[in-house]
């Protein structure tokens, strides 16, 4: 577990210096995996239809509902490795 956490923190740092900016769908995946790994399942109300970005982020995160923190960390690490 400590190794996974360390690898996750390293991937978070590496995500800030990727060679190319990922597309919006990939950015949403990165965001949602990070939130699932660090916070857990999404809570609260879905943003209104005028908040396009907030709504997209909420929906991406909600799609990971039930994913464990460890699984989300591993998926995040794998995704960042693929983007490097």
Rosetta blueprint (number, residue, H / E / L):
1 X L
2 X H
3 X H
4 X H
5 X H
6 X H
7 X H
8 X H
9 X H
10 X H
11 X H
12 X H
13 X H
14 X H
15 X H
16 X L
17 X L
18 X L
19 X L
20 X L
21 X L
22 X L
23 X L
24 X H
25 X H
26 X H
27 X H
28 X H
29 X H
30 X H
31 X H
32 X H
33 X H
34 X H
35 X H
36 X H
37 X H
38 X H
39 X L
40 X L
41 X L
42 X L
43 X L
44 X L
45 X L
46 X L
47 X L
48 X L
49 X L
50 X L
51 X L
52 X H
53 X H
54 X H
55 X H
56 X H
57 X H
58 X H
59 X H
60 X H
61 X H
62 X H
63 X L
64 X L
65 X L
66 X L
67 X L
68 X L
69 X H
70 X H
71 X H
72 X H
73 X H
74 X H
75 X H
76 X H
77 X H
78 X H
79 X H
80 X H
81 X H
82 X H
83 X H
84 X L
